[in-house]
Amino acid sequence: MALQVAVFDDVLAARREVFHIPGLDVEVFGHADDVLCVIEANPAPSVIFMDYAMGWDHATGVDAIRAARKAGYRGRIVAMSSDPAANAAMVEAGADEALPQKAHLRSYLVALGKSG
């Protein structure tokens, strides 16, 4: 069974980015307002990649991470903002780690697929 991965990023969603990576089932969301619905899905994602800002009228990555952790989500959360301060804020809110640049997402996913 493929590892379930959720990516919350408005730019990737707007570009209709699709990730075909062996061993992974990756779904991209344009905002994190529905993070609780996503983590309660069956199967729930084992790994979440979270951008910080996804539009002024949507939850921030910090808000979404706090909500997910408060709801009991124990999976891995990876912050992925181009802004180091935003990544630090998401790690402080409960993310396990941060990608230094969003451009590293595909490489991280490929490695994740090989290890899963």
C-alpha positions as CSV (number, residue, x, y, z in Angstrom):
1,M,0.0,0.0,0.0
2,A,1.3,3.5,-0.9
3,L,2.2,5.9,1.8
4,Q,-0.4,8.7,2.1
5,V,1.0,12.2,1.7
6,A,-0.9,15.6,1.9
7,V,0.7,18.8,0.6
8,F,-0.9,22.1,1.6
9,D,0.3,24.8,-0.8
10,D,-1.7,27.4,-2.7
11,V,0.9,27.8,-5.5
12,L,1.2,24.1,-6.2
13,A,-2.5,23.7,-6.2
14,A,-3.0,26.6,-8.5
15,R,-0.5,25.1,-10.9
16,R,-2.3,21.8,-10.6
17,E,0.9,20.1,-9.6
18,V,0.7,16.3,-9.6
19,F,3.3,14.1,-8.1
20,H,3.7,10.6,-9.6
21,I,6.2,9.0,-7.2
22,P,6.4,5.3,-6.7
23,G,5.4,4.2,-3.2
24,L,3.5,7.4,-2.5
25,D,-0.1,8.6,-2.9
26,V,0.3,12.4,-2.9
27,E,-2.7,14.8,-2.7
28,V,-2.3,18.6,-3.0
29,F,-4.6,21.1,-1.3
30,G,-4.7,24.8,-2.0
31,H,-5.3,25.8,1.6
32,A,-5.2,24.3,5.1
33,D,-8.7,25.3,6.2
34,D,-9.8,21.7,6.0
35,V,-6.8,20.1,7.6
36,L,-8.9,18.4,10.2
37,C,-11.0,16.7,7.5
38,V,-7.9,15.6,5.7
39,I,-6.3,14.0,8.8
40,E,-9.6,12.3,9.8
41,A,-9.9,10.7,6.3
42,N,-9.4,7.0,5.9
43,P,-6.6,6.5,5.2
44,A,-5.1,9.5,6.9
45,P,-1.9,11.0,5.5
46,S,1.2,9.7,7.2
47,V,3.1,12.8,6.2
48,I,1.9,16.4,5.8
49,F,3.9,19.1,4.0
50,M,2.7,22.5,5.1
51,D,3.2,26.0,3.5
52,Y,2.9,29.0,5.8
53,A,0.8,31.5,3.8
54,M,-2.0,30.3,1.6
55,G,-4.0,33.4,1.1
56,W,-5.1,36.2,3.5
57,D,-8.5,34.5,3.9
58,H,-7.2,31.1,4.8
59,A,-5.6,29.5,7.8
60,T,-1.8,29.8,8.2
61,G,0.4,26.8,8.4
62,V,1.0,27.6,12.1
63,D,-2.8,27.6,12.7
64,A,-3.3,24.3,10.8
65,I,-0.4,22.6,12.5
66,R,-1.6,23.6,15.9
67,A,-5.1,22.3,15.0
68,A,-3.8,19.0,13.7
69,R,-1.7,18.4,16.8
70,K,-4.5,19.4,19.1
71,A,-6.8,16.9,17.3
72,G,-4.2,14.2,18.0
73,Y,-2.5,13.9,14.7
74,R,0.8,12.0,15.3
75,G,2.1,11.8,11.7
76,R,5.1,13.6,10.4
77,I,4.6,17.3,9.5
78,V,7.2,19.1,7.4
79,A,7.1,22.9,7.2
80,M,8.0,24.2,3.7
81,S,8.1,27.9,3.4
82,S,10.6,30.0,1.5
83,D,10.8,32.2,4.6
84,P,13.1,30.7,7.4
85,A,11.1,32.6,10.1
86,A,7.9,31.1,8.9
87,N,9.5,27.6,8.9
88,A,10.7,28.2,12.5
89,A,7.2,29.3,13.6
90,M,5.7,26.1,12.1
91,V,8.3,24.0,13.8
92,E,7.5,25.8,17.1
93,A,3.8,25.1,16.5
94,G,4.5,21.3,16.1
95,A,6.1,20.5,12.8
96,D,8.7,17.8,13.0
97,E,11.1,19.5,10.6
98,A,11.4,22.1,7.8
99,L,12.6,22.1,4.3
100,P,15.1,24.9,3.8
101,Q,13.5,25.7,0.4
102,K,10.2,24.6,-1.3
103,A,12.3,23.6,-4.3
104,H,13.4,20.6,-2.2
105,L,9.9,19.1,-2.0
106,R,10.2,16.8,-5.0
107,S,13.5,15.4,-3.9
108,Y,12.2,14.8,-0.4
109,L,9.2,13.0,-1.8
110,V,11.3,10.8,-4.0
111,A,13.5,9.8,-1.0
112,L,10.3,9.2,1.1
113,G,8.9,7.0,-1.6
114,K,12.1,4.9,-1.7
115,S,12.2,4.5,2.1
116,G,8.5,3.7,2.5
